Amino acid sequence: MRLKVVALPLLISMLACGRFDMGSPDASTAVPDAGSAGSDAGVDAGAADGGAPDAGTTATVRVFTDLRLPGHPHTIDAFIPTNAERVVVFLHGGGGTKETGASRESGVRLDDPARATPVIDEAFLLSTRTAWVFPQGQHLQGALLAKTWSNYMMVSGVDDVAFLNALSAALGSGSLQSTVPGFSRVYLAGHSNGGVMANRQWCESTTSFEAYGSVSGPPSTDLLPSGAHPCAPSAQRPFIGIIGSSDTVLQTANNWAGTWSVNSCLQMGAGAAMPNPMVANEETFHRTFRVPRICNGMASAPVSTTQSTTWSDCNGRAKLIRVEGADHCVAVTTSDACVGGTRGGGCPNSLDGQLGTRMRQVLVDFFVSTER
């Protein structure tokens, strides 16, 4: 029986690129082998990646929505190729949902707004042999529009570090759901506030994931050495940061600034859910903190093209990409909260568009490179 998910009304998001869905979908069970066109037919992995299907069988993608971990309020959507060799946990931006994280922030989900039956990018999932998991961020009581993560920039009202530790453990052991396998490689990434949360997790619970990635989500200034919660990673886990040089939400245009500040347009809407709108300059943090912690080394000179400036250090285990001319959003949108400093403006200069490569592919390529 195919899963039914309620398509929800769209409102203005806070830090996620685009809109967000208000409300919560109906609780349900797994959808076996959901196809990209809504059929139950599987997709041959050989057709997707040029190789033969695993063990002579046809690889397919299974879709699960609204899974839960005992003791945690977060609902979880999972897109699991049967040939998956790794899994990426992806955190949506502030004010967003797991559906927008799966659609406009990663492109794993092709339907936006969400349809009753999820429409997934099977070719991408099968060709990369990578599963994707999207948890739903929580919000303070009375702050429904501020669905987010407790990352020191924003507050969700719950212990997200404990939740992510439990989620990683469940994915590693295969205990998330009876038909979701265990994975030996579990990664964490996020966009905007989700990226800020990935930074906190790297700083405070480093060994819970194999590697980390942040898109438009530098660490909160609370994690700086002089901050209220100085970053203290317990292991040398790889990290990739991606930032737009013209991000109007984080106001990154001044690349020489020691810190960046979230646009006041968003600060006014967040209220108590955003206690600290300041984030670290991503380049400075990479050069002076992340590289020394990952390999006890020094950052090398970056490589620049017309599209990007890239710092690659620690034999590629510490990486930072500044996408030239890119704003906050991952994909081009026609309506965004506070992009350009005004509510409802569009975001024509996306990270995907300016770099000419999908952010999801950049993340997967980085994670795969750390496995070698």
N, C-alpha and C positions, 0 to 999 in steps of 0.2 A: 504494500500500500504506500502510495507516494505521500511524502510529508507535505503538510500545508502550513505556510507561513503567512501571517497577515501582512499585507503591504500597508505601511503606516504613513501618515501625513508628514510632509517635509516642512521643516522650519529652518531658520538660519543657525548655522553651527557657530562654535566659539573658536576653536583653533584648528579643527579639521578642515581641509579644503573642501568647500562645497556645503551641502545641506546636511541635516541630520534627521533621523527618524525618531519620532516621539512615541513612547509607549513600549510595550514588550510583546514579542511574538508569542503565539500559542506554544505551550510545551508540547514536545513531540518526540518521535523516535527517528531512527536512521532511515535515509532514503537509499536503497541499494542501487549502486551503479547508475547514478543520475547522469544523463547525457547532456551535452551542451545545447542540444535542440529540444530538450525536454523529454526525450525518449529514454527507455531503459537500456538501450543498446550500449555495449561497452565500446571503448575506443582502443584500437590496436596500438600498443606502444611502439611497435616496429614502424608503423606509418608516421608516428609523431617524431621519433628520434633517429630514424634510419637504421635501427637495429631490429633484432628479432624479439618477440614477446618473451617475457621471462618463462623459463621452464616449459616452453612450447604452448603456453596459454595466452589468452588475450588479456592484456592489462586494462583495467577500468578504474574509475574514480568513484569512491563512495563519499556521500555527503551526510553529515550529521549536524543537527541544529539543536540548540538549547540543552546541551549536555551540562552537567553540574558536577562539582567536586564537593563532597560532604564538608560542611562547616564553612562554606564560602558562598556568597550571594551571586557571584558572577555566572552568567550563562555563557556557553561556549559553542561556537560553530567550528566544524572541522571538515576539511576537504582532503581526502586521503587516497592518493593513487595506490593501486595494489602493487606497483613496482617501486614504491617510495623507499629511498635510502636514508632520508633525513627528514626533519620536520622543523618548520619555522613558526614560532609563535609571534604573531604580529599584533601590536597594540595600536588602536585607533587614536586619532587626535582628540583634544579636549572638546566636549560638546558633541562628539560623534557617537557612532554605534559600531558594533561588530559588523553590521552590514555595509556601512560606508568604508570601514577599514578593508573589507574584502573587495569592495568595488572600486571606488575612485582613488583610494589610497594605495592599493596594491594591484588592482586589475585582475585578481584571481576570479572574482565574480563579475560577470558581464552584464547582469541586469541592474540598472540603477535608474529609478528606485527599485527596491527589491520586489521580485515577483513571488507568487504563491509557491512556485517550485524554483529553487535557486538555479540560475543558469551559469555554468562554470566554464572556465577556459581550460578544457581538458587537454588540449594540445600542449599548453605550457606546463601543466602539472605533470603530465606523463613524460614529456621530453626532458624535463629537469629532474625527474624522479624525486620530487620534493613535495611533501605534504605541508599544508598551511592550516594553522589554527588561529581563530579570532575570538578572544574573550571580550565580554562586555564590561566596560568601565562603569564604576558606580558614581553616586553623587551625594552631596550633603543633603540632609533633610531640608526641604523647601527650596532646593536649587536643582530642579529637574533638568534645566538646560545645561548644567555643568557636569555632564557625565565625563569622568576623567580618571586619572590615576594619582595616587598620593606620591608625588615626585619632588616635593618641596616648592615647586612653582605653583602647583595646584594641589587641592585636597579632595579626595573622593569620599572620605568618611570611613574607609575600611583599610585594613592592612594589606596592601597590594603586594608587598615584598613576600609576605607569608603565602599569599595566594599563588604568586608566580613560582615560588619554590615548590609548592605542592603540585602545581600543574606540570612543571618540568619532571618531577618525580613520577607522576602518573603516566606521562608520555614515555618516559624511559622504561617503566616497568610494564606498560601495556594495560594499566588498570583504569584508564580514563573511561573506557567503555568496552564491553566484552568483545566487540568485533573490531576495535581499534588496536592495531599491533603496537608493540613496544619499539622504540627507536633508540639506537645507540648514539645518535647525534641529534641533539635538541638545541635549537638556536633561538635567540630573542631579538626582535627588531620592532621598530615603531615609527610612526610619523607624528611630527609636532609634539604634543604632550605625551604621546606614546613613546617618542624618541627620548624625551626628557626622562621618562620612567626607565627606559632601557639603560640610560646613563646611571641612574640611581642603582639599578640592579647590579650593573657592572662594578660599581663602587662598593656596594655593601653586601652583596651575596653572589660574589663573582663566580663561584664554582657551580652554581645551579644551572648554567647553560654553557655550551661549548664555545660559543662566540656571540658577539653582539653587533647590532647595527642601529643607527639612528638617522632618520631622514627629517631634516628641518626641525631637529629637536636637540639643541645643545644642552649640556648639564646646567642645572640650576646653580646660581652663585653660592647657594648654601653648601655645595659640594667642593668649592674651591678651598685651598689650604687655609684661607682666612675666614671661611664660612662657618655657619653654625653646625654643619655636619660634614667635616672634611672627608673627602674621598679617600678610602683606604682599601683598595682591592686586595683580596686575599690570595690571588693567583694571577698569572700572566695570560689571561684570556684575550684573544684577538678582538679588535673593535674597528668598525668602519663608520665614519661619520660623513654625511652628505648634507651640504648646505647651499642655498642659492645666494649669489652675490648681491641680488636685488630683492631680498626677502623683506616685504613691507610689513609683515606681521612681527617679525623679530627685529626689523630695522637694522639689517646687516650691512647696509651700504657703506658705513664707516668701518672699513676693515681694520683700521688702526685702533679702534676703541677697545679698551680693556674688557668691557662687558657690553651686552646688548639688552635692550628693554622691549618687552612686549608692547605693541601699539596700544595707546591709551583707549582707542576705540573698543578693544577687547577687555581691557582692565575694568572699564565702567560696567560692562555687562556681566563680569564674573563675580564681583563682590567678594564675599568671604571665601569663595572657592579658590581665589587666586591670592594667597598671602604674600607671594614674592614674584613680581613680574620680571625680575632680572635673570639673565642667563649669561654663561661664560662665552667669551669669544672663542669659537670653535678652533680656530687656527692656534691661538695661544695655548689653549688647553691641550691640543694635540702635541704641540712642540715642547711645552714645558712640563707636562704632567703625564699624558698617556704614553708617549714613547718611552720615557724613562721607566714607567711602571711595567710595560709589556716586555721590554727586552733590555732594560738597564742601559739603553743607548741614547744617542742624540739624533734629532730629526735631521734628515737630509734636505737638500734644496728641492723644491717642488718642480714638477714638469708641467709646463703650460701649453695649451693650445687655444684656438679661438673659442672653443666650447667650454673648457674647464681648466682648472689648476688642481693638480693632484700631488699630495704628499703620500709617499709609500715608504714605510719604514719597518724595521724589525723583520726583514725578509718578507714583507708584504702582510705581516700580521697586525700592523697598525696603519690604518689608511684614512685619509681625509680627501674628499672631493668637493671642491667649490665649483658649482656649475655657474658659469658666467651668464649674467643677465636673467637668471631664473628667480622667480618669486617663491612664495611659500608652498604652493600647491604642487602635487605630484603630476596630475594630468590637467589639461586645459579645462576650465570651468567658466560658465557664463554668470554665475552668481556665487559670491563668497563673502563670508563675514569679515569685514574690516580689511580685506586686501586693498592696498592703496590708501588705507586710513579711513575708508568709508564703508558703511554697511551695504551689502548687496552688490558690490562691484564685482566685475569679472576678473579672471586670472588667465590672461592669454599667454603669459611667459612661464609655462610650467617647467618643472625639473626634467620630466621626460622629454618634452619638446626641445628645450634648449640644449640638452646633452645629446639628444638623438638616440638615446637608449633608455629602455624602461628601468625604473628604479628597482623593480622586483628582480630583474635579471642581474643588475649590479650586486644586489644583496646576495642572491644565490651564488653567483660566480665567486664572490668573496668567501662565503662560507665553504664552498667546495674547495677553494684554494688552500684553506687552512687544514683540510683533511689530508693533504699530501705529505 
